[in-house]
Amino acid sequence: DVQGMSHARNESFENFHKKDPDMPLVLSECCSCQTQRMNRGETTTCMHDQNSPGLLPYVAGSLGVWTLFDYYGESHSWPSVTSSYGNFDLAGFPKPHAYWYVLNWLANINASDYGRPPVTVEQVTRILDLPGQVTGSVAVLSSGAEVELYLDGKLSGKKETMGSGEPLVFDLSPSPPTECTFNRNLSVVQCHGLTHASSAESPSECQAACCKDLANCRIWQYSAQHSGCWIGNVPVSTCTETEETDWVGGGNIVAMDEVMATSLDAKGISIGNFTLKTAKEAAGIQLTLDVPSVSTGTGAKLVLDGHDAALVKAAIVDDNGLLVTGTSVNVTFSVVSGSGHLIGVGNGDNACHQNAKSDHVPTYGGLARGIFQVTTDCVSERRARNAQVDIDHGPTKVEQVCTSTDSIVIQATSAGLKSATLTIEVSGSADDLPLNVAKQSVNLEGYTYLSGFEG
């Protein structure tokens, strides 16, 4: 027998082992850590604390993490309607959790270790912050011995990882400005976390109050409806759109066009890098096929079995194709041609109340999801009978032989932005069914989705 403990800490395992040193132990379930893509949360502290029992020499490891995906329910507070425990959000986009596990459960475990799954993993270098949301610091996960951080091509700092598997935090706070200038207009938004300066009774006095303490004040805001003047030094990402239009203010913000982390091995040789680039104004939509895709180990074609579905990612980008994370717009999905229909939308926001069966959804962190399903079944066994008993088959057409394998063409539009189309290849062969594809890609040699993901 094996004694399992759910969500137990080191102390529980240590005490049990002292009383019964011959009983095998396992962490049967662990790690209810909460994050979202836009609210990164306390990932590192939680993950280290709740995973550490599995590293004890007399514990076999952890059998499962709560959870792989977010799910409806257990939101804990309104207006949230889903959990935040997942490594992936409800739309299937990865959160900071995912990269911690790739580093600690795969990259940092020797290939000869019996507890390591037979999955091919390259070196890990990942900045956990979002594009366009970098302010006073950045957190970097790395499988290297050292990490160098570059700001706009110039070396900003260098740190050793010590093989800890934990993020390295680089302070980006520049020296206090010597002149009282505010290069960022922060009007018609509300910045959260500022301190009330009651002595300032006008916008000009509020700005002057900030100028008196440049070491601690980079942002000032004034609103007669909200007790006047507010000053301080908070991330620009806390400044959100508001329906109250009397907010005026400014920020002394150090702009960074590019932040790059480079991992070095013990000999100082580069083994990987990751770059965040600051986008300009939103200009259009970029569509990517996440499933089926070689990058996710899910093949390359949808199968005409009446059920197979594609996961399409819509990203709001600037003229250079860079992800714009700070703007939320409605994206509408549709099918232009081919045997497919839209069956769902999402964005991963745990507080989004948009109907998942709608044809449109607001972006969250610059991303939205469209799910498209085939409408022809010419592959599955007993397909005629299945169509009679399956009340959810919708517009699916049953054929004895596949008369057409024309691609499905889908489109995404948003007011004021350049639209985008995407072609999804289809197959009439059972060889391309999901389970058959999974058997061929069990070691995920071509899996690059996490390393290439932006958002």
N, C-alpha and C positions, 0 to 999 in steps of 0.2 A: 504494500500500500504506500501511497504518497500523500503527505499532508499538504493541502493547499490552503492559502490564505488570500482573501480578496481585499485589495486596497490597504494592506497592512504595511506598517513602517518597519524599519530595521529593528527597533526595540522588540517588537512582537516576535520576530524570527529568532533573535538572539536569546530571548528568554525561553522560547520553546526548545531551541537546540541544546541549551544547558540542561534541561530536564530530560530530553530524549535525544541524545546525540546520534543515534543510529537511524532515526526516522528521516527518510528523504523528504525534502521540502521544495515547494514550488510556489511562486507568486501567481496565483490562478487568474487574477484579474487586477489591472492596475490603471493608474494614470488618468484620472478624470480632470484633465487640465483644460482650461477654457481660453480660446482665442477666436478672433475673426480676422479676415484679411485686412480690414481697415482699422480695427482695434486689436493690435497685436497681442496685448495681454502679458501676464507674467509667465511666459512660456518656460524660460530656462530654470527658474527656481522650482517651479512645480514639477517639471519633467525630471530634474535631477533627484528631487526628494522622493518622488513616488516610484522611480525606476531603481533606485539604489539597492533595495532588498534583493533584486534579481542578480546583483553582482557579488553577493556574499558567497564565499567558497563552498558552502554547504547547501546553497539554494540552486535548483536546476535552471532558474531563469524565470521568465514571465510567459505565461501561456496566451495572454491577450491584453490588448489595450482598449480602453473605453474612450473613444470608439474610432473606427475608420472614417465614417461619414457622420456629419451632423444629421439630425432627424427631427421631425415635428414632435413637439412635446418637451417637457423638462426644460422650459425656457427660463424658469425661475422668476422672471419679472416682465411685466408688460412695458413696452410694446413688443418685446421679443416673442416669437412664436415657435422657434426651434431651439434645440440645444446648441452648445458651442464647444462640445467635447471633441469633435471629429478632427482627424488629420486633414480631411477634405471637407469643404463646406457643402451645403445642400445642392449646390449647382455642380459639384465635382471639381472645384478648383482647390489646389493645395494651400494649406495654411502653414504657419511656422512650425507646427508640430512635425509635419512630414519630413522636413529637412533635418531636424534633430534625430529622428529615428534612422534616416539613411546614414547619417554620420556614426551614430553610436551603436546601432544594431547590425550595420553592414561594413561600412568603410573602415571603422576602427577595430573590427574583429578579424583576426587572422583567418585566412581561407582554410587552414587545416583544423580549425576549431569545430568540434562536432555539433556545437550549438548554432553554428552559422548556416542559414539556408543557402542552397546552391544557386545563388543569384549573382550575376556579374554586376559589380558596381565600380564606377570610376572614382577618382579622387573627388572630394567635396570642397567646394568653395562657394559660399552663399552669403550675401548681405541680406539680413532679415528685414530691413526696412523697405518701404514701398518707394517706387519711383516717384519723384516729385514731393515726397513727404519727409525727406531728410532735413533735420534741423540741427540740434545741438550735439548729437552723437549718432553713431551707427553700430550695429551689432553684427559680427561676422562669425559664421561657423566654418571651420576648416579642418581637413584631415591632414594638413601639413604640419611641419614643426614650427613654422613661423608664418606670420601674415604681415604683408606690407599694405598700407592704405594710401591711395593717391587721390588728391583732390585736383581736378582739372589738370591732370598730368604731372603734378608735383607731389613728391613723397611727403605725406603728412605725419605718418607714424609707423612704428614697427613693433610687433609683440610676439612673444612665444606662446604657443598653444599648450605646451607641457603635456600634450596627449590627453587633455582633460575631457574632450568631447563637449565642452561648454563654449558658448559664444564669447568672443573677445569684444569688449566695448571700447570704441575709439571716441575720444572727446573731440568734437569739431568746433567747440565754442571759440570764436576768434577773440582777440584782445578787445577790450571795451573801446568803442569808437571815441576819437578825440573831438569830433565835431558833432553838433546836434543836427543831424540830417535824417530824414525818413524817406527811403527810396521805394516804399511799398504802400500803395493806397489801400487802407483797410476800412473803407466806408461801406455801408450797406451789408456788412457782415458782423457777426458777434464772436469775439474771441473769448474763450472760456478759460478760467483760472487766473485772471488778472486780479490785482489788489485795488480796493476802492480808495481813491484819493479825494477825500471829502473837501479839502481846502480849495480845490480847483472848481471854479464856477462857470467856466466857458471852455470851448475847444482850445483856444489859444493858451489859456492857463493850464489846461490839461497837458498840452504838448510841452509847455515850459516845466511842469512838474516832472515829466519823464526825463527831460534834459538835465535836470539837477542830479540825477542818479543814473548816469549812463552805464555804470558797471552792472546794474541790476535791472535796467529798463530798456527794452528794445521795442516795445509796443505801447501805444496809447490809444484809448478810445473814449469817446464822449457820447452820452445819450441822456437827454433830459428825462426820458421816460424810465430810465434805469439808474437813477440816483447820481447822474453826472459822470464824473471822471473815473476811468479805470486804467491802471498802468501795470507794467511788469515785463517778464521775459518768459513767454510760453511758445511752444511750437506753432508755426503758422497753420499746421493741420488742425488746430483746435478752433480756428476761425471759420465758422460755418455760415451759410446763407440764412437770412432771417426775413420774415415778412415785415418786420418793423424797420422802416427806412430812415429813421433819424440817427442811426449810428454813424459817426464820422471818426476817422482815426488814421494812423500811419504806423509803419514799422521800419526799423533799421535792420534790414535783412541782408545777410551775406549770401549772395547767389552762388550756387555751385552747379555748373552745367554737367559735370561728370564726377562720379565717385567710383573708384575701382579698387577691389581687394585682390591681391595676388598671394597665393599660397606657395610657400617654399619648403622643400624637403630639408633633411638634416644637413645636406651639403650646400644649401643655399640656392638650389636650382628650382626654377618655377615649375610647378606641377598643375597649375590651373588658376584661372582668374574669373571674376564676376564683376560686371559693370552696371551701374545705374546711371541713366541719362535723364536729365530734366527736360520734359516736353514743353512745347510752346502751346499755343491755342489749339483746341480741338478742331480738326478739319474733316475727318471722315471715319468710316467704319472699316475695320479689317477682320475678315472671317478666316477661321482656322478650323480644320476638321480634327477634333481630338479623338473621336471614336467613330468609325474604325480608322486606325492609324498605326503604322509601324512603331511610332514613338511611344505608344501606350501598350504595345504588344497585342493589339486587337485586330490585326490583319490590315487589309487595304480596301475591302469592298463590303458593302451591305449585301446580305443574302435575301433573295426574294422568297422568304418563308412566311410572309404575312406578319412577322413580329419584330424582326431585326430593326434596331434603331441607331441613329447617328447622334453624337453629341457635338454640336457646333458652338465654337466660342466666338463671340463678337467683342472686339476691342475698340474703344474710342481712341483714335490716334491723331497726332498732328501731321503736318505736311511731310515730315521726315519718317513717319511710321512709328514714332515713339508713343508709348502708352500714356494717356492723360488720365491720371487717377483721381484728380480733385473735382471733376465735373460729372454730374449725373444727368443723363438724358434718356428719354424713352426710345427704345429700339423696337421696331416692328419686324417680325419674321414672316416670310411667305414662301410658297413653292411656286417656282416659275414654270417648271416642266418636269415630267418624269413620274414614275410610280411611287409617290411619297406624299405624306401630309404631316403637318405640324401637330405634335401631340402634347407639347409642354414648353414652358419657359421658366427661367429662374435667374438669380444673380448672386446667390450665396449670402445675402443680407439676412441675418436672423430676425430682423425687425420689419422685413418687407411683407406687406399684406396683399400684394398683387396676386390675382387669381392665376395659379400655375397653369391653367388650361386656356389662358388668354393668348392672343397673338403678339402681345407687346409686353415689355417689362423695362423698368428703369435700370440703368447700369449701376453697379456698386464697385467702387474702386476702379472704374473704367471698363468693367467687364459685364457681359450678359450671356446667358445660355439659351440656345434653342435646341429642342429635341425633335428629330424627324424620324418617322417610321415608314417602312415600305408598305405599299398598298396592293401588292401582288403576292400570291402564294402559288408558286409552281415548283416548290422544292420539298416541303415537309411531307412526311408520310401521312396517309389517310387525311389529306388536306380537305377533301370534300366533306367528310364527316365532321372534321374539326370546325369547319365554317358553320355547320348546322348547330353545334352545341356551344360555340364560343360567342357569348352575347357582346363581347367587347371587340369583336373583329372589325367593327367600323366599316370603312369603305373598301375593305380588302376584297380583291377579285381573285377567284380561284381558277387556276389553269392546269390542265393535265400536263402540258409541256410549256416551257418558257417561250413565249412568242416574241418577247422583246427584252433586251437587257440595256436599254438606253439609260444613260446616267440621269440622276435626279439633280436638278438645278434649283438652288434656293437663293433667296435674297434677303438682305437686311437693310432697313432704311431708318433715318432719323431726321427730323426737321432741321434744315440748315446745314446738314452734313452730307458729304459725298457718300452715296450708297455703295453696297458691295454685293457681289454674287459669288457663289461657291458651287463647284461641281462635285457630286458624290457618286463614285463608281458603284455599280451593282453587279451581282453575280447570280447565275442560275445553277451554281454547283454546290452540292452539299459539302464539298471540301472546305468551303469558306464559312461554314457555320461556326459560331463563337467557340463551342467546345473543341472542335477540330483545330481551330487556330490556336486555342490555348495550349493544346497538347504539343504544338510545334514550338511554342515560345516560353516553355516553363522556366528557363533560366533568364529570361528577359534580356537577352544580349543586345537587342536593339532598343531597349527602353531608355528614352532620353527625355521623356515628358517633364519630369521634375526639374532636371538641370536646365532645360530650355524655357521653363515657364516664367512669364513676367506678370506680376500682379500680387 
